[in-house]
Amino acid sequence: MITRREFVAGVACTAVAGKLVGQESDAAKNENLVATCGLYCGACPMYLATQENNEERLAAMQKQFGGGLMNMPKEDLLCDGCLGGGRLASFCRKCDMRECATAKTKTRRCSECAEFPCSRIAGFNNDGMLHHAEVLENLRQLRATGIESWAKQEEERWRCPECRTPISWYEEECPKCKAPRRARLFPLPKQGVFSGSGGGVRVVPAAVKVKE
């Protein structure tokens, strides 16, 4: 017959084991938000709107991309992240970097590739989109610190400094408490956000050395 002490010890061990499994699961999910190209999907407005089932955000994006030449239906805005194994927003379904990585052995991200930086990822970095302009440096940091550390850093970076609500690439303030975005995030131009195709603001690209 089990004693009270043994019962309590068993319950405690089960609770600790469950907590550890939960932590590992959260860490694995966050690592899957590190896209092949070096973007952090956890700051993508389409990913956030999908995961939060935020109808207000989805409606705003539907209004932005649902008309004109894009004419995107709501289903094309839904996303579970680049490496999440689920839905992909239409902007990311055709991705040269992910296709390249898939064709190689033991390569999920450009940071793991011997050819980094290649003309493919440099072109993506320099296509004029503000959030794309971070990928080369992101990938270098991924190499230096490892994916787990970098994913944690990005998760923290893309949270409101006041209430810790996740914030997307082009939000000027927290959608919940209205606190301004962190100063260390890339600055947004004063003329507004989402002014370029693909859901972002365009900038003049800089020259990047690539491996031939």
C-alpha positions in Angstrom: 0.0 0.0 0.0 1.4 3.4 -1.0 2.2 5.8 1.8 1.1 9.5 2.0 4.7 10.6 1.5 5.1 8.4 -1.6 1.8 9.7 -3.0 2.9 13.3 -2.5 6.3 12.7 -4.0 4.7 11.0 -7.0 2.3 13.9 -7.6 5.2 16.4 -7.3 7.3 14.5 -9.9 4.4 14.3 -12.3 3.8 18.0 -12.0 7.5 18.8 -12.6 7.6 16.5 -15.6 4.5 18.1 -17.0 5.9 21.5 -16.6 9.2 20.5 -18.3 7.3 19.0 -21.2 5.2 22.2 -21.6 8.4 24.3 -21.6 10.0 22.1 -24.2 6.8 22.3 -26.3 6.7 26.1 -26.1 10.5 26.3 -27.0 10.0 24.0 -30.0 7.0 26.1 -31.2 9.0 29.3 -30.9 11.9 27.8 -32.8 9.5 26.9 -35.6 8.7 30.6 -35.9 12.3 31.2 -37.1 11.7 31.1 -40.8 14.1 29.6 -43.3 15.1 33.1 -44.5 15.8 34.4 -41.0 12.5 36.3 -40.4 10.8 35.8 -37.1 7.2 34.7 -38.0 6.1 35.6 -34.5 6.0 39.3 -35.6 4.2 38.7 -38.8 0.7 40.4 -38.8 -0.8 37.5 -40.7 0.6 34.9 -38.3 -0.5 36.9 -35.2 -4.0 37.6 -36.6 -4.4 33.9 -37.4 -3.2 32.5 -34.1 -5.2 35.0 -32.1 -8.2 34.5 -34.3 -8.3 38.3 -34.3 -11.2 39.3 -36.6 -10.3 43.0 -36.4 -6.8 42.4 -37.6 -7.9 39.9 -40.3 -10.6 42.4 -41.5 -8.0 45.2 -41.8 -5.7 43.0 -43.9 -8.6 41.8 -46.0 -9.4 45.4 -46.7 -5.8 46.1 -47.6 -5.1 43.0 -49.8 -8.6 42.0 -50.9 -9.0 44.6 -53.6 -7.1 45.8 -56.6 -4.5 43.6 -58.4 -3.9 41.4 -55.3 -7.6 40.4 -54.8 -6.6 38.1 -51.9 -9.4 36.1 -50.2 -9.3 35.7 -46.4 -7.9 32.1 -46.7 -4.7 33.5 -48.3 -4.0 35.6 -45.3 -4.1 32.8 -42.7 -0.7 31.5 -41.6 0.8 29.0 -39.1 4.4 30.1 -39.8 7.0 29.2 -42.3 8.1 25.9 -40.6 4.9 25.4 -38.6 3.7 22.6 -40.8 0.3 24.1 -41.3 -1.2 27.0 -43.4 1.0 29.4 -45.2 0.0 33.0 -46.2 0.1 33.4 -50.0 3.1 35.7 -49.8 5.2 32.8 -48.4 3.9 29.8 -50.3 6.4 30.3 -53.2 9.7 30.9 -51.3 13.0 30.4 -53.1 14.9 30.1 -49.8 12.6 27.4 -48.4 12.7 25.5 -51.7 16.5 25.7 -51.7 16.8 24.5 -48.1 14.3 21.6 -48.7 16.4 20.4 -51.6 19.5 20.1 -49.4 20.4 17.6 -46.7 20.1 18.7 -43.1 19.4 22.3 -44.0 16.2 24.0 -42.7 17.5 27.6 -42.6 19.9 29.7 -44.6 22.1 30.1 -41.5 22.9 26.3 -41.8 24.0 26.6 -45.4 27.6 26.5 -46.5 26.7 28.9 -49.4 25.5 31.6 -47.0 25.2 34.5 -48.0 24.2 33.7 -51.5 22.6 36.0 -54.1 19.2 34.5 -53.4 19.1 35.6 -49.7 21.0 38.9 -50.5 18.3 39.7 -53.1 15.6 39.1 -50.5 17.4 41.2 -47.9 17.7 44.0 -50.5 14.2 43.9 -52.1 13.4 47.2 -50.3 11.0 45.8 -47.6 11.9 47.0 -44.1 11.4 43.6 -42.4 13.3 41.8 -45.1 16.3 44.1 -44.6 17.0 42.4 -41.3 17.4 38.8 -42.5 21.1 38.8 -43.3 22.0 40.1 -39.8 19.4 37.8 -38.3 21.0 34.8 -39.9 24.5 35.8 -38.8 23.1 36.1 -35.2 21.5 32.7 -35.6 24.8 31.2 -36.5 26.5 32.9 -33.6 24.0 32.3 -30.8 22.1 29.2 -31.8 18.4 29.0 -32.7 17.0 28.5 -29.2 18.7 31.6 -27.8 17.9 33.7 -30.9 14.2 32.6 -30.9 13.9 33.7 -27.3 15.5 37.0 -28.0 13.1 37.7 -30.9 10.1 36.7 -28.9 11.0 39.3 -26.3 12.0 41.9 -28.9 8.6 41.8 -30.6 6.6 42.2 -27.4 5.1 45.4 -26.0 7.6 46.8 -23.4 4.6 47.6 -21.1 2.0 44.8 -21.3 4.1 42.2 -23.3 1.5 41.8 -26.0 3.0 40.5 -29.2 3.5 43.3 -31.7 3.8 43.0 -35.5 6.5 44.4 -37.8 4.6 47.5 -38.9 2.5 48.4 -35.8 3.6 51.8 -34.5 2.1 51.0 -31.1 0.9 48.1 -29.0 -2.6 47.0 -30.2 -3.7 46.4 -26.6 -2.3 49.2 -24.3 -1.2 51.6 -27.1 2.4 52.0 -25.8 4.9 52.9 -28.5 6.9 50.2 -30.1 10.4 49.5 -28.7 13.1 51.9 -29.9 15.4 49.0 -30.9 12.9 47.8 -33.6 13.4 49.2 -37.1 12.0 52.7 -37.4 8.9 53.2 -39.4 8.7 56.2 -41.9 6.3 59.0 -40.9 4.2 58.7 -44.0 2.6 55.5 -42.7 2.9 51.8 -42.8 2.1 49.0 -45.3 2.8 51.3 -48.2 4.6 48.7 -50.3 3.4 45.5 -51.9 3.6 42.4 -49.8 2.5 44.1 -46.6 5.5 46.3 -45.8 7.3 49.6 -46.3 9.9 49.8 -49.0 13.4 51.3 -48.5 16.4 51.7 -50.7 18.5 48.5 -50.7 22.2 48.4 -49.8 24.9 46.5 -51.5 25.8 43.1 -49.9 28.7 40.8 -50.6 27.6 37.3 -51.7 29.2 34.0 -52.3 29.4 33.1 -56.0 
